Amino acid sequence: MMADLYGNEADVDRLLHESRIWFVVGLGNNPERAAYGVASVLQEHGKRIIPIYPRAEVVHGEQGYATIADAVAAVGIPDVVDVFVRSDRAGAFADAAIAADAGAVWFQLDVIDEAAAQRVIDAGMTMVMNKCPAIEWRRLTK
């Protein structure tokens, strides 16, 4: 059962190819941060990225929002909520994604909260944990 918490190959492939709107939690205007580069890769693959960051900055040409709820009110329900925060903060964003009825939650590399992942799965949503979409794109297109 544990593998389900981390996402299976079919879910990863489906999210990368069929999703459209990605809320990127932790995405600010710092090019040194992983979220900045990964969001750019997502855009290159045709995804609309919505920054979720306390300063609600415009990043990669997209208006940011301070919370997932604010972003849902402005742009609608996301296909994926991609979480770039420390593991001890990730659960709150998973819960916000559940409340927003997002299609999936994706915890980035080294973001691990198995209890939060189980809540996502229990809510009937797809969960991917400890993976990076940019790395998965490269791996799947080899």
Stockholm file with secondary structure:
# STOCKHOLM 1.0

chainA/1-142         MMADLYGNEADVDRLLHESRIWFVVGLGNNPERAAYGVASVLQEHGKRIIPIYPRAEVVHGEQGYATIADAVAAVGIPDVVDVFVRSDRAGAFADAAIAADAGAVWFQLDVIDEAAAQRVIDAGMTMVMNKCPAIEWRRLTK
#=GR chainA/1-142 SS CHHHHHCCHHHHHHHHHHCCEEEEETCCSCTTSHHHHHHHHHHHTTCEEEEECTTCCCBTTBCCBSSHHHHHHHHCCCSEEEECSCHHHHHHHHHHHHHTTCSEEEECTTCCCHHHHHHHHHTTCEEECSCCHHHHHHHHTC
#=GC SS_cons         CHHHHHCCHHHHHHHHHHCCEEEEETCCSCTTSHHHHHHHHHHHTTCEEEEECTTCCCBTTBCCBSSHHHHHHHHCCCSEEEECSCHHHHHHHHHHHHHTTCSEEEECTTCCCHHHHHHHHHTTCEEECSCCHHHHHHHHTC
//
